[in-house]
Amino acid sequence: MTIPTDPLPPEVLAAVQRGNKIEAIKLMRQLTGLGLKEAKDAVEASPQHAELGQGSPGEVRRSGSMGWVLLALVIAALVGYFLVRGRG
């Protein structure tokens, strides 16, 4: 079977947009009758998948939690500074 070059079916596209690649592949298999490899290749080759920054195999996605850690450290430093300054 060949890999579809059309846009992904709406259900598959919704799963891709939620970041659930496994669900998208499962749906692609159910809706098109493709095998596992063909469905995976179709999802990964789609423009929608690439737009979400998921196009490179082996790419590690970052959750963005490092920004929150940095913000917490800055707030803690400011609180500490004002506590020490208030005592002197």
PDB file with SEQRES, HELIX, SHEET and CRYST1 records, atoms N, CA, C and O in Angstrom:
SEQRES   1 A   88  MET THR ILE PRO THR ASP PRO LEU PRO PRO GLU VAL LEU          
SEQRES   2 A   88  ALA ALA VAL GLN ARG GLY ASN LYS ILE GLU ALA ILE LYS          
SEQRES   3 A   88  LEU MET ARG GLN LEU THR GLY LEU GLY LEU LYS GLU ALA          
SEQRES   4 A   88  LYS ASP ALA VAL GLU ALA SER PRO GLN HIS ALA GLU LEU          
SEQRES   5 A   88  GLY GLN GLY SER PRO GLY GLU VAL ARG ARG SER GLY SER          
SEQRES   6 A   88  MET GLY TRP VAL LEU LEU ALA LEU VAL ILE ALA ALA LEU          
SEQRES   7 A   88  VAL GLY TYR PHE LEU VAL ARG GLY ARG GLY                      
HELIX    1 AA1 PRO A   10  GLN A   17  1                                   8    
HELIX    2 AA2 LYS A   21  THR A   32  1                                  12    
HELIX    3 AA3 LEU A   36  ALA A   45  1                                  10    
HELIX    4 AA4 PRO A   47  GLU A   51  1                                   5    
HELIX    5 AA5 SER A   65  ARG A   87  1                                  23    
CRYST1    1.000    1.000    1.000  90.00  90.00  90.00 P 1           1          
ATOM      1  N   MET A   1       0.837  -1.179   0.000  1.00  0.00           N  
ATOM      2  CA  MET A   1       0.000   0.000   0.000  1.00  0.00           C  
ATOM      3  C   MET A   1       0.883   1.243   0.000  1.00  0.00           C  
ATOM      4  O   MET A   1       1.947   1.237   0.618  1.00  0.00           O  
ATOM      5  N   THR A   2       0.465   2.301  -0.676  1.00  0.00           N  
ATOM      6  CA  THR A   2       1.264   3.519  -0.730  1.00  0.00           C  
ATOM      7  C   THR A   2       0.841   4.482   0.370  1.00  0.00           C  
ATOM      8  O   THR A   2      -0.277   4.425   0.882  1.00  0.00           O  
ATOM      9  N   ILE A   3       1.751   5.349   0.710  1.00  0.00           N  
ATOM     10  CA  ILE A   3       1.483   6.348   1.745  1.00  0.00           C  
ATOM     11  C   ILE A   3       0.660   7.473   1.131  1.00  0.00           C  
ATOM     12  O   ILE A   3       1.026   8.009   0.085  1.00  0.00           O  
ATOM     13  N   PRO A   4      -0.468   7.841   1.784  1.00  0.00           N  
ATOM     14  CA  PRO A   4      -1.286   8.929   1.243  1.00  0.00           C  
ATOM     15  C   PRO A   4      -0.525  10.248   1.254  1.00  0.00           C  
ATOM     16  O   PRO A   4       0.194  10.553   2.205  1.00  0.00           O  
ATOM     17  N   THR A   5      -0.691  11.028   0.189  1.00  0.00           N  
ATOM     18  CA  THR A   5      -0.042  12.333   0.129  1.00  0.00           C  
ATOM     19  C   THR A   5      -1.024  13.450   0.448  1.00  0.00           C  
ATOM     20  O   THR A   5      -0.634  14.614   0.540  1.00  0.00           O  
ATOM     21  N   ASP A   6      -2.299  13.102   0.618  1.00  0.00           N  
ATOM     22  CA  ASP A   6      -3.326  14.086   0.969  1.00  0.00           C  
ATOM     23  C   ASP A   6      -3.145  14.501   2.427  1.00  0.00           C  
ATOM     24  O   ASP A   6      -2.421  13.854   3.184  1.00  0.00           O  
ATOM     25  N   PRO A   7      -3.811  15.587   2.806  1.00  0.00           N  
ATOM     26  CA  PRO A   7      -3.783  15.959   4.225  1.00  0.00           C  
ATOM     27  C   PRO A   7      -4.346  14.829   5.080  1.00  0.00           C  
ATOM     28  O   PRO A   7      -5.108  13.986   4.606  1.00  0.00           O  
ATOM     29  N   LEU A   8      -3.960  14.833   6.322  1.00  0.00           N  
ATOM     30  CA  LEU A   8      -4.423  13.797   7.239  1.00  0.00           C  
ATOM     31  C   LEU A   8      -5.927  13.900   7.454  1.00  0.00           C  
ATOM     32  O   LEU A   8      -6.489  14.993   7.388  1.00  0.00           O  
ATOM     33  N   PRO A   9      -6.589  12.759   7.714  1.00  0.00           N  
ATOM     34  CA  PRO A   9      -8.004  12.818   8.074  1.00  0.00           C  
ATOM     35  C   PRO A   9      -8.172  13.686   9.328  1.00  0.00           C  
ATOM     36  O   PRO A   9      -7.251  13.769  10.141  1.00  0.00           O  
ATOM     37  N   PRO A  10      -9.327  14.330   9.495  1.00  0.00           N  
ATOM     38  CA  PRO A  10      -9.520  15.254  10.622  1.00  0.00           C  
ATOM     39  C   PRO A  10      -9.238  14.634  11.993  1.00  0.00           C  
ATOM     40  O   PRO A  10      -8.674  15.298  12.862  1.00  0.00           O  
ATOM     41  N   GLU A  11      -9.619  13.383  12.194  1.00  0.00           N  
ATOM     42  CA  GLU A  11      -9.396  12.734  13.488  1.00  0.00           C  
ATOM     43  C   GLU A  11      -7.900  12.570  13.757  1.00  0.00           C  
ATOM     44  O   GLU A  11      -7.435  12.759  14.881  1.00  0.00           O  
ATOM     45  N   VAL A  12      -7.161  12.218  12.714  1.00  0.00           N  
ATOM     46  CA  VAL A  12      -5.713  12.034  12.830  1.00  0.00           C  
ATOM     47  C   VAL A  12      -5.044  13.386  13.066  1.00  0.00           C  
ATOM     48  O   VAL A  12      -4.147  13.509  13.899  1.00  0.00           O  
ATOM     49  N   LEU A  13      -5.486  14.387  12.330  1.00  0.00           N  
ATOM     50  CA  LEU A  13      -4.938  15.730  12.490  1.00  0.00           C  
ATOM     51  C   LEU A  13      -5.152  16.246  13.908  1.00  0.00           C  
ATOM     52  O   LEU A  13      -4.256  16.862  14.486  1.00  0.00           O  
ATOM     53  N   ALA A  14      -6.328  15.998  14.470  1.00  0.00           N  
ATOM     54  CA  ALA A  14      -6.609  16.431  15.850  1.00  0.00           C  
ATOM     55  C   ALA A  14      -5.648  15.767  16.832  1.00  0.00           C  
ATOM     56  O   ALA A  14      -5.160  16.418  17.756  1.00  0.00           O  
ATOM     57  N   ALA A  15      -5.373  14.481  16.640  1.00  0.00           N  
ATOM     58  CA  ALA A  15      -4.439  13.777  17.526  1.00  0.00           C  
ATOM     59  C   ALA A  15      -3.030  14.343  17.378  1.00  0.00           C  
ATOM     60  O   ALA A  15      -2.317  14.487  18.371  1.00  0.00           O  
ATOM     61  N   VAL A  16      -2.622  14.665  16.156  1.00  0.00           N  
ATOM     62  CA  VAL A  16      -1.297  15.252  15.925  1.00  0.00           C  
ATOM     63  C   VAL A  16      -1.207  16.609  16.616  1.00  0.00           C  
ATOM     64  O   VAL A  16      -0.194  16.923  17.240  1.00  0.00           O  
ATOM     65  N   GLN A  17      -2.255  17.406  16.508  1.00  0.00           N  
ATOM     66  CA  GLN A  17      -2.243  18.736  17.110  1.00  0.00           C  
ATOM     67  C   GLN A  17      -2.219  18.667  18.636  1.00  0.00           C  
ATOM     68  O   GLN A  17      -1.712  19.580  19.288  1.00  0.00           O  
ATOM     69  N   ARG A  18      -2.759  17.596  19.208  1.00  0.00           N  
ATOM     70  CA  ARG A  18      -2.685  17.399  20.657  1.00  0.00           C  
ATOM     71  C   ARG A  18      -1.320  16.870  21.069  1.00  0.00           C  
ATOM     72  O   ARG A  18      -1.023  16.769  22.259  1.00  0.00           O  
ATOM     73  N   GLY A  19      -0.490  16.533  20.091  1.00  0.00           N  
ATOM     74  CA  GLY A  19       0.834  15.999  20.387  1.00  0.00           C  
ATOM     75  C   GLY A  19       0.820  14.514  20.673  1.00  0.00           C  
ATOM     76  O   GLY A  19       1.797  13.984  21.202  1.00  0.00           O  
ATOM     77  N   ASN A  20      -0.267  13.823  20.336  1.00  0.00           N  
ATOM     78  CA  ASN A  20      -0.384  12.396  20.597  1.00  0.00           C  
ATOM     79  C   ASN A  20      -0.125  11.618  19.306  1.00  0.00           C  
ATOM     80  O   ASN A  20      -1.048  11.229  18.591  1.00  0.00           O  
ATOM     81  N   LYS A  21       1.149  11.411  19.039  1.00  0.00           N  
ATOM     82  CA  LYS A  21       1.562  10.762  17.803  1.00  0.00           C  
ATOM     83  C   LYS A  21       1.093   9.305  17.736  1.00  0.00           C  
ATOM     84  O   LYS A  21       0.693   8.832  16.672  1.00  0.00           O  
ATOM     85  N   ILE A  22       1.141   8.597  18.858  1.00  0.00           N  
ATOM     86  CA  ILE A  22       0.733   7.188  18.872  1.00  0.00           C  
ATOM     87  C   ILE A  22      -0.745   7.069  18.528  1.00  0.00           C  
ATOM     88  O   ILE A  22      -1.134   6.215  17.731  1.00  0.00           O  
ATOM     89  N   GLU A  23      -1.569   7.925  19.127  1.00  0.00           N  
ATOM     90  CA  GLU A  23      -3.001   7.909  18.814  1.00  0.00           C  
ATOM     91  C   GLU A  23      -3.228   8.232  17.342  1.00  0.00           C  
ATOM     92  O   GLU A  23      -4.073   7.619  16.690  1.00  0.00           O  
ATOM     93  N   ALA A  24      -2.473   9.195  16.818  1.00  0.00           N  
ATOM     94  CA  ALA A  24      -2.610   9.576  15.416  1.00  0.00           C  
ATOM     95  C   ALA A  24      -2.290   8.403  14.501  1.00  0.00           C  
ATOM     96  O   ALA A  24      -2.981   8.182  13.507  1.00  0.00           O  
ATOM     97  N   ILE A  25      -1.250   7.654  14.833  1.00  0.00           N  
ATOM     98  CA  ILE A  25      -0.875   6.493  14.015  1.00  0.00           C  
ATOM     99  C   ILE A  25      -1.960   5.419  14.097  1.00  0.00           C  
ATOM    100  O   ILE A  25      -2.321   4.826  13.080  1.00  0.00           O  
ATOM    101  N   LYS A  26      -2.478   5.167  15.296  1.00  0.00           N  
ATOM    102  CA  LYS A  26      -3.550   4.176  15.454  1.00  0.00           C  
ATOM    103  C   LYS A  26      -4.777   4.561  14.635  1.00  0.00           C  
ATOM    104  O   LYS A  26      -5.363   3.732  13.939  1.00  0.00           O  
ATOM    105  N   LEU A  27      -5.152   5.833  14.731  1.00  0.00           N  
ATOM    106  CA  LEU A  27      -6.311   6.302  13.964  1.00  0.00           C  
ATOM    107  C   LEU A  27      -6.063   6.197  12.465  1.00  0.00           C  
ATOM    108  O   LEU A  27      -6.951   5.811  11.706  1.00  0.00           O  
ATOM    109  N   MET A  28      -4.860   6.541  12.048  1.00  0.00           N  
ATOM    110  CA  MET A  28      -4.510   6.458  10.627  1.00  0.00           C  
ATOM    111  C   MET A  28      -4.658   5.026  10.124  1.00  0.00           C  
ATOM    112  O   MET A  28      -5.151   4.801   9.019  1.00  0.00           O  
ATOM    113  N   ARG A  29      -4.233   4.065  10.932  1.00  0.00           N  
ATOM    114  CA  ARG A  29      -4.358   2.654  10.554  1.00  0.00           C  
ATOM    115  C   ARG A  29      -5.823   2.249  10.453  1.00  0.00           C  
ATOM    116  O   ARG A  29      -6.223   1.568   9.509  1.00  0.00           O  
ATOM    117  N   GLN A  30      -6.626   2.673  11.437  1.00  0.00           N  
ATOM    118  CA  GLN A  30      -8.041   2.305  11.447  1.00  0.00           C  
ATOM    119  C   GLN A  30      -8.792   2.915  10.267  1.00  0.00           C  
ATOM    120  O   GLN A  30      -9.618   2.256   9.636  1.00  0.00           O  
ATOM    121  N   LEU A  31      -8.498   4.171   9.979  1.00  0.00           N  
ATOM    122  CA  LEU A  31      -9.256   4.889   8.955  1.00  0.00           C  
ATOM    123  C   LEU A  31      -8.834   4.560   7.532  1.00  0.00           C  
ATOM    124  O   LEU A  31      -9.636   4.658   6.603  1.00  0.00           O  
ATOM    125  N   THR A  32      -7.568   4.166   7.358  1.00  0.00           N  
ATOM    126  CA  THR A  32      -7.061   3.960   5.993  1.00  0.00           C  
ATOM    127  C   THR A  32      -6.722   2.516   5.677  1.00  0.00           C  
ATOM    128  O   THR A  32      -6.594   2.152   4.508  1.00  0.00           O  
ATOM    129  N   GLY A  33      -6.577   1.694   6.698  1.00  0.00           N  
ATOM    130  CA  GLY A  33      -6.182   0.308   6.456  1.00  0.00           C  
ATOM    131  C   GLY A  33      -4.689   0.139   6.209  1.00  0.00           C  
ATOM    132  O   GLY A  33      -4.247  -0.931   5.792  1.00  0.00           O  
ATOM    133  N   LEU A  34      -3.913   1.182   6.460  1.00  0.00           N  
ATOM    134  CA  LEU A  34      -2.462   1.094   6.278  1.00  0.00           C  
ATOM    135  C   LEU A  34      -1.843   0.209   7.345  1.00  0.00           C  
ATOM    136  O   LEU A  34      -2.426   0.010   8.411  1.00  0.00           O  
ATOM    137  N   GLY A  35      -0.669  -0.319   7.061  1.00  0.00           N  
ATOM    138  CA  GLY A  35       0.098  -1.052   8.049  1.00  0.00           C  
ATOM    139  C   GLY A  35       0.749  -0.076   9.013  1.00  0.00           C  
ATOM    140  O   GLY A  35       0.692   1.138   8.819  1.00  0.00           O  
ATOM    141  N   LEU A  36       1.368  -0.618  10.052  1.00  0.00           N  
ATOM    142  CA  LEU A  36       1.972   0.213  11.085  1.00  0.00           C  
ATOM    143  C   LEU A  36       3.035   1.151  10.520  1.00  0.00           C  
ATOM    144  O   LEU A  36       3.004   2.352  10.787  1.00  0.00           O  
ATOM    145  N   LYS A  37       3.959   0.621   9.756  1.00  0.00           N  
ATOM    146  CA  LYS A  37       5.041   1.451   9.200  1.00  0.00           C  
ATOM    147  C   LYS A  37       4.499   2.515   8.255  1.00  0.00           C  
ATOM    148  O   LYS A  37       4.931   3.667   8.302  1.00  0.00           O  
ATOM    149  N   GLU A  38       3.557   2.135   7.400  1.00  0.00           N  
ATOM    150  CA  GLU A  38       3.008   3.098   6.443  1.00  0.00           C  
ATOM    151  C   GLU A  38       2.240   4.212   7.154  1.00  0.00           C  
ATOM    152  O   GLU A  38       2.342   5.379   6.775  1.00  0.00           O  
ATOM    153  N   ALA A  39       1.468   3.851   8.191  1.00  0.00           N  
ATOM    154  CA  ALA A  39       0.714   4.854   8.936  1.00  0.00           C  
ATOM    155  C   ALA A  39       1.662   5.798   9.675  1.00  0.00           C  
ATOM    156  O   ALA A  39       1.447   7.010   9.700  1.00  0.00           O  
ATOM    157  N   LYS A  40       2.711   5.236  10.275  1.00  0.00           N  
ATOM    158  CA  LYS A  40       3.703   6.054  10.981  1.00  0.00           C  
ATOM    159  C   LYS A  40       4.390   7.000  10.004  1.00  0.00           C  
ATOM    160  O   LYS A  40       4.540   8.189  10.285  1.00  0.00           O  
ATOM    161  N   ASP A  41       4.802   6.475   8.866  1.00  0.00           N  
ATOM    162  CA  ASP A  41       5.457   7.307   7.849  1.00  0.00           C  
ATOM    163  C   ASP A  41       4.525   8.414   7.352  1.00  0.00           C  
ATOM    164  O   ASP A  41       4.965   9.543   7.134  1.00  0.00           O  
ATOM    165  N   ALA A  42       3.242   8.095   7.173  1.00  0.00           N  
ATOM    166  CA  ALA A  42       2.277   9.086   6.692  1.00  0.00           C  
ATOM    167  C   ALA A  42       2.100  10.206   7.712  1.00  0.00           C  
ATOM    168  O   ALA A  42       2.055  11.381   7.346  1.00  0.00           O  
ATOM    169  N   VAL A  43       1.999   9.846   8.987  1.00  0.00           N  
ATOM    170  CA  VAL A  43       1.829  10.858  10.033  1.00  0.00           C  
ATOM    171  C   VAL A  43       3.082  11.720  10.125  1.00  0.00           C  
ATOM    172  O   VAL A  43       2.985  12.944  10.207  1.00  0.00           O  
ATOM    173  N   GLU A  44       4.251  11.099  10.114  1.00  0.00           N  
ATOM    174  CA  GLU A  44       5.501  11.852  10.236  1.00  0.00           C  
ATOM    175  C   GLU A  44       5.803  12.692   9.005  1.00  0.00           C  
ATOM    176  O   GLU A  44       6.482  13.713   9.110  1.00  0.00           O  
ATOM    177  N   ALA A  45       5.309  12.280   7.835  1.00  0.00           N  
ATOM    178  CA  ALA A  45       5.570  13.014   6.600  1.00  0.00           C  
ATOM    179  C   ALA A  45       4.589  14.160   6.387  1.00  0.00           C  
ATOM    180  O   ALA A  45       4.783  14.984   5.493  1.00  0.00           O  
ATOM    181  N   SER A  46       3.550  14.216   7.190  1.00  0.00           N  
ATOM    182  CA  SER A  46       2.525  15.241   6.982  1.00  0.00           C  
ATOM    183  C   SER A  46       3.052  16.621   7.332  1.00  0.00           C  
ATOM    184  O   SER A  46       3.846  16.775   8.260  1.00  0.00           O  
ATOM    185  N   PRO A  47       2.608  17.621   6.587  1.00  0.00           N  
ATOM    186  CA  PRO A  47       3.019  18.997   6.902  1.00  0.00           C  
ATOM    187  C   PRO A  47       2.572  19.413   8.301  1.00  0.00           C  
ATOM    188  O   PRO A  47       3.259  20.184   8.970  1.00  0.00           O  
ATOM    189  N   GLN A  48       1.426  18.905   8.742  1.00  0.00           N  
ATOM    190  CA  GLN A  48       0.920  19.258  10.061  1.00  0.00           C  
ATOM    191  C   GLN A  48       1.875  18.786  11.148  1.00  0.00           C  
ATOM    192  O   GLN A  48       2.088  19.489  12.136  1.00  0.00           O  
ATOM    193  N   HIS A  49       2.445  17.614  10.976  1.00  0.00           N  
ATOM    194  CA  HIS A  49       3.382  17.053  11.953  1.00  0.00           C  
ATOM    195  C   HIS A  49       4.651  17.902  11.991  1.00  0.00           C  
ATOM    196  O   HIS A  49       5.171  18.203  13.066  1.00  0.00           O  
ATOM    197  N   ALA A  50       5.137  18.278  10.836  1.00  0.00           N  
ATOM    198  CA  ALA A  50       6.360  19.079  10.758  1.00  0.00           C  
ATOM    199  C   ALA A  50       6.145  20.472  11.335  1.00  0.00           C  
ATOM    200  O   ALA A  50       7.062  21.035  11.934  1.00  0.00           O  
ATOM    201  N   GLU A  51       4.939  21.046  11.166  1.00  0.00           N  
ATOM    202  CA  GLU A  51       4.649  22.381  11.684  1.00  0.00           C  
ATOM    203  C   GLU A  51       4.729  22.423  13.197  1.00  0.00           C  
ATOM    204  O   GLU A  51       5.034  23.467  13.774  1.00  0.00           O  
ATOM    205  N   LEU A  52       4.459  21.299  13.847  1.00  0.00           N  
ATOM    206  CA  LEU A  52       4.479  21.252  15.300  1.00  0.00           C  
ATOM    207  C   LEU A  52       5.872  20.999  15.846  1.00  0.00           C  
ATOM    208  O   LEU A  52       6.038  20.803  17.050  1.00  0.00           O  
ATOM    209  N   GLY A  53       6.873  21.001  14.983  1.00  0.00           N  
ATOM    210  CA  GLY A  53       8.241  20.803  15.433  1.00  0.00           C  
ATOM    211  C   GLY A  53       8.549  19.363  15.771  1.00  0.00           C  
ATOM    212  O   GLY A  53       9.463  19.089  16.548  1.00  0.00           O  
ATOM    213  N   GLN A  54       7.800  18.438  15.198  1.00  0.00           N  
ATOM    214  CA  GLN A  54       7.991  17.031  15.498  1.00  0.00           C  
ATOM    215  C   GLN A  54       8.551  16.292  14.283  1.00  0.00           C  
ATOM    216  O   GLN A  54       8.512  15.064  14.223  1.00  0.00           O  
ATOM    217  N   GLY A  55       9.071  17.050  13.320  1.00  0.00           N  
ATOM    218  CA  GLY A  55       9.455  16.436  12.070  1.00  0.00           C  
ATOM    219  C   GLY A  55      10.783  15.708  12.054  1.00  0.00           C  
ATOM    220  O   GLY A  55      11.007  14.888  11.164  1.00  0.00           O  
ATOM    221  N   SER A  56      11.668  15.968  12.991  1.00  0.00           N  
ATOM    222  CA  SER A  56      12.983  15.349  12.964  1.00  0.00           C  
ATOM    223  C   SER A  56      13.008  14.082  13.798  1.00  0.00           C  
ATOM    224  O   SER A  56      12.726  14.126  14.995  1.00  0.00           O  
ATOM    225  N   PRO A  57      13.343  12.946  13.182  1.00  0.00           N  
ATOM    226  CA  PRO A  57      13.427  11.714  13.966  1.00  0.00           C  
ATOM    227  C   PRO A  57      14.504  11.837  15.039  1.00  0.00           C  
ATOM    228  O   PRO A  57      15.586  12.362  14.775  1.00  0.00           O  
ATOM    229  N   GLY A  58      14.220  11.365  16.222  1.00  0.00           N  
ATOM    230  CA  GLY A  58      15.178  11.395  17.314  1.00  0.00           C  
ATOM    231  C   GLY A  58      15.255  12.725  18.037  1.00  0.00           C  
ATOM    232  O   GLY A  58      16.029  12.878  18.982  1.00  0.00           O  
ATOM    233  N   GLU A  59      14.458  13.687  17.601  1.00  0.00           N  
ATOM    234  CA  GLU A  59      14.479  14.997  18.239  1.00  0.00           C  
ATOM    235  C   GLU A  59      13.831  14.907  19.613  1.00  0.00           C  
ATOM    236  O   GLU A  59      12.778  14.290  19.776  1.00  0.00           O  
ATOM    237  N   VAL A  60      14.469  15.526  20.593  1.00  0.00           N  
ATOM    238  CA  VAL A  60      13.945  15.526  21.951  1.00  0.00           C  
ATOM    239  C   VAL A  60      13.166  16.816  22.158  1.00  0.00           C  
ATOM    240  O   VAL A  60      13.699  17.913  21.992  1.00  0.00           O  
ATOM    241  N   ARG A  61      11.894  16.667  22.522  1.00  0.00           N  
ATOM    242  CA  ARG A  61      11.073  17.844  22.760  1.00  0.00           C  
ATOM    243  C   ARG A  61      11.258  18.307  24.195  1.00  0.00           C  
ATOM    244  O   ARG A  61      11.354  17.492  25.113  1.00  0.00           O  
ATOM    245  N   ARG A  62      11.307  19.598  24.381  1.00  0.00           N  
ATOM    246  CA  ARG A  62      11.445  20.156  25.724  1.00  0.00           C  
ATOM    247  C   ARG A  62      10.083  20.611  26.204  1.00  0.00           C  
ATOM    248  O   ARG A  62       9.270  21.126  25.437  1.00  0.00           O  
ATOM    249  N   SER A  63       9.855  20.410  27.483  1.00  0.00           N  
ATOM    250  CA  SER A  63       8.547  20.739  28.039  1.00  0.00           C  
ATOM    251  C   SER A  63       8.402  22.204  28.388  1.00  0.00           C  
ATOM    252  O   SER A  63       7.278  22.676  28.564  1.00  0.00           O  
ATOM    253  N   GLY A  64       9.482  22.935  28.494  1.00  0.00           N  
ATOM    254  CA  GLY A  64       9.408  24.339  28.855  1.00  0.00           C  
ATOM    255  C   GLY A  64       9.412  24.555  30.358  1.00  0.00           C  
ATOM    256  O   GLY A  64       9.244  25.688  30.808  1.00  0.00           O  
ATOM    257  N   SER A  65       9.595  23.524  31.137  1.00  0.00           N  
ATOM    258  CA  SER A  65       9.552  23.655  32.592  1.00  0.00           C  
ATOM    259  C   SER A  65      10.793  24.377  33.132  1.00  0.00           C  
ATOM    260  O   SER A  65      10.775  24.867  34.261  1.00  0.00           O  
ATOM    261  N   MET A  66      11.846  24.447  32.357  1.00  0.00           N  
ATOM    262  CA  MET A  66      13.057  25.126  32.810  1.00  0.00           C  
ATOM    263  C   MET A  66      12.790  26.606  33.060  1.00  0.00           C  
ATOM    264  O   MET A  66      13.390  27.196  33.958  1.00  0.00           O  
ATOM    265  N   GLY A  67      11.914  27.201  32.295  1.00  0.00           N  
ATOM    266  CA  GLY A  67      11.559  28.600  32.499  1.00  0.00           C  
ATOM    267  C   GLY A  67      10.919  28.825  33.859  1.00  0.00           C  
ATOM    268  O   GLY A  67      11.181  29.832  34.517  1.00  0.00           O  
ATOM    269  N   TRP A  68      10.076  27.883  34.278  1.00  0.00           N  
ATOM    270  CA  TRP A  68       9.429  27.983  35.586  1.00  0.00           C  
ATOM    271  C   TRP A  68      10.442  27.833  36.715  1.00  0.00           C  
ATOM    272  O   TRP A  68      10.339  28.509  37.739  1.00  0.00           O  
ATOM    273  N   VAL A  69      11.407  26.957  36.534  1.00  0.00           N  
ATOM    274  CA  VAL A  69      12.448  26.774  37.546  1.00  0.00           C  
ATOM    275  C   VAL A  69      13.258  28.060  37.686  1.00  0.00           C  
ATOM    276  O   VAL A  69      13.544  28.500  38.799  1.00  0.00           O  
ATOM    277  N   LEU A  70      13.619  28.650  36.578  1.00  0.00           N  
ATOM    278  CA  LEU A  70      14.370  29.899  36.589  1.00  0.00           C  
ATOM    279  C   LEU A  70      13.571  31.013  37.262  1.00  0.00           C  
ATOM    280  O   LEU A  70      14.122  31.770  38.062  1.00  0.00           O  
ATOM    281  N   LEU A  71      12.296  31.120  36.952  1.00  0.00           N  
ATOM    282  CA  LEU A  71      11.442  32.126  37.566  1.00  0.00           C  
ATOM    283  C   LEU A  71      11.365  31.926  39.082  1.00  0.00           C  
ATOM    284  O   LEU A  71      11.434  32.896  39.838  1.00  0.00           O  
ATOM    285  N   ALA A  72      11.223  30.680  39.528  1.00  0.00           N  
ATOM    286  CA  ALA A  72      11.159  30.385  40.965  1.00  0.00           C  
ATOM    287  C   ALA A  72      12.462  30.790  41.652  1.00  0.00           C  
ATOM    288  O   ALA A  72      12.437  31.326  42.760  1.00  0.00           O  
ATOM    289  N   LEU A  73      13.597  30.537  41.005  1.00  0.00           N  
ATOM    290  CA  LEU A  73      14.889  30.913  41.588  1.00  0.00           C  
ATOM    291  C   LEU A  73      15.032  32.425  41.705  1.00  0.00           C  
ATOM    292  O   LEU A  73      15.544  32.924  42.708  1.00  0.00           O  
ATOM    293  N   VAL A  74      14.589  33.148  40.702  1.00  0.00           N  
ATOM    294  CA  VAL A  74      14.665  34.615  40.741  1.00  0.00           C  
ATOM    295  C   VAL A  74      13.782  35.157  41.854  1.00  0.00           C  
ATOM    296  O   VAL A  74      14.193  36.049  42.596  1.00  0.00           O  
ATOM    297  N   ILE A  75      12.580  34.625  41.973  1.00  0.00           N  
ATOM    298  CA  ILE A  75      11.672  35.081  43.035  1.00  0.00           C  
ATOM    299  C   ILE A  75      12.260  34.772  44.408  1.00  0.00           C  
ATOM    300  O   ILE A  75      12.207  35.611  45.307  1.00  0.00           O  
ATOM    301  N   ALA A  76      12.819  33.576  44.575  1.00  0.00           N  
ATOM    302  CA  ALA A  76      13.429  33.205  45.854  1.00  0.00           C  
ATOM    303  C   ALA A  76      14.594  34.138  46.180  1.00  0.00           C  
ATOM    304  O   ALA A  76      14.755  34.538  47.333  1.00  0.00           O  
ATOM    305  N   ALA A  77      15.400  34.487  45.194  1.00  0.00           N  
ATOM    306  CA  ALA A  77      16.529  35.392  45.419  1.00  0.00           C  
ATOM    307  C   ALA A  77      16.035  36.774  45.830  1.00  0.00           C  
ATOM    308  O   ALA A  77      16.600  37.396  46.729  1.00  0.00           O  
ATOM    309  N   LEU A  78      14.989  37.253  45.176  1.00  0.00           N  
ATOM    310  CA  LEU A  78      14.445  38.569  45.530  1.00  0.00           C  
ATOM    311  C   LEU A  78      13.857  38.571  46.935  1.00  0.00           C  
ATOM    312  O   LEU A  78      14.073  39.518  47.691  1.00  0.00           O  
ATOM    313  N   VAL A  79      13.128  37.539  47.292  1.00  0.00           N  
ATOM    314  CA  VAL A  79      12.563  37.438  48.636  1.00  0.00           C  
ATOM    315  C   VAL A  79      13.685  37.401  49.671  1.00  0.00           C  
ATOM    316  O   VAL A  79      13.617  38.091  50.688  1.00  0.00           O  
ATOM    317  N   GLY A  80      14.698  36.611  49.417  1.00  0.00           N  
ATOM    318  CA  GLY A  80      15.851  36.551  50.322  1.00  0.00           C  
ATOM    319  C   GLY A  80      16.540  37.888  50.451  1.00  0.00           C  
ATOM    320  O   GLY A  80      16.921  38.284  51.553  1.00  0.00           O  
ATOM    321  N   TYR A  81      16.706  38.585  49.358  1.00  0.00           N  
ATOM    322  CA  TYR A  81      17.358  39.907  49.373  1.00  0.00           C  
ATOM    323  C   TYR A  81      16.560  40.884  50.238  1.00  0.00           C  
ATOM    324  O   TYR A  81      17.134  41.587  51.070  1.00  0.00           O  
ATOM    325  N   PHE A  82      15.251  40.929  50.046  1.00  0.00           N  
ATOM    326  CA  PHE A  82      14.448  41.872  50.807  1.00  0.00           C  
ATOM    327  C   PHE A  82      14.335  41.483  52.276  1.00  0.00           C  
ATOM    328  O   PHE A  82      14.207  42.362  53.129  1.00  0.00           O  
ATOM    329  N   LEU A  83      14.378  40.204  52.594  1.00  0.00           N  
ATOM    330  CA  LEU A  83      14.374  39.783  54.001  1.00  0.00           C  
ATOM    331  C   LEU A  83      15.659  40.199  54.701  1.00  0.00           C  
ATOM    332  O   LEU A  83      15.621  40.698  55.825  1.00  0.00           O  
ATOM    333  N   VAL A  84      16.802  39.996  54.040  1.00  0.00           N  
ATOM    334  CA  VAL A  84      18.099  40.363  54.624  1.00  0.00           C  
ATOM    335  C   VAL A  84      18.213  41.881  54.713  1.00  0.00           C  
ATOM    336  O   VAL A  84      18.711  42.400  55.712  1.00  0.00           O  
ATOM    337  N   ARG A  85      17.774  42.583  53.714  1.00  0.00           N  
ATOM    338  CA  ARG A  85      17.862  44.046  53.673  1.00  0.00           C  
ATOM    339  C   ARG A  85      16.990  44.677  54.764  1.00  0.00           C  
ATOM    340  O   ARG A  85      17.352  45.703  55.341  1.00  0.00           O  
ATOM    341  N   GLY A  86      15.852  44.060  55.036  1.00  0.00           N  
ATOM    342  CA  GLY A  86      14.939  44.581  56.043  1.00  0.00           C  
ATOM    343  C   GLY A  86      15.473  44.463  57.448  1.00  0.00           C  
ATOM    344  O   GLY A  86      15.044  45.212  58.326  1.00  0.00           O  
ATOM    345  N   ARG A  87      16.409  43.535  57.698  1.00  0.00           N  
ATOM    346  CA  ARG A  87      16.968  43.327  59.032  1.00  0.00           C  
ATOM    347  C   ARG A  87      18.094  44.311  59.340  1.00  0.00           C  
ATOM    348  O   ARG A  87      18.407  44.553  60.505  1.00  0.00           O  
ATOM    349  N   GLY A  88      18.689  44.866  58.319  1.00  0.00           N  
ATOM    350  CA  GLY A  88      19.867  45.714  58.526  1.00  0.00           C  
ATOM    351  C   GLY A  88      19.533  47.105  58.643  1.00  0.00           C  
ATOM    352  O   GLY A  88      20.420  47.940  58.820  1.00  0.00           O  
TER     353      GLY A  88                                                      
END                                                                             
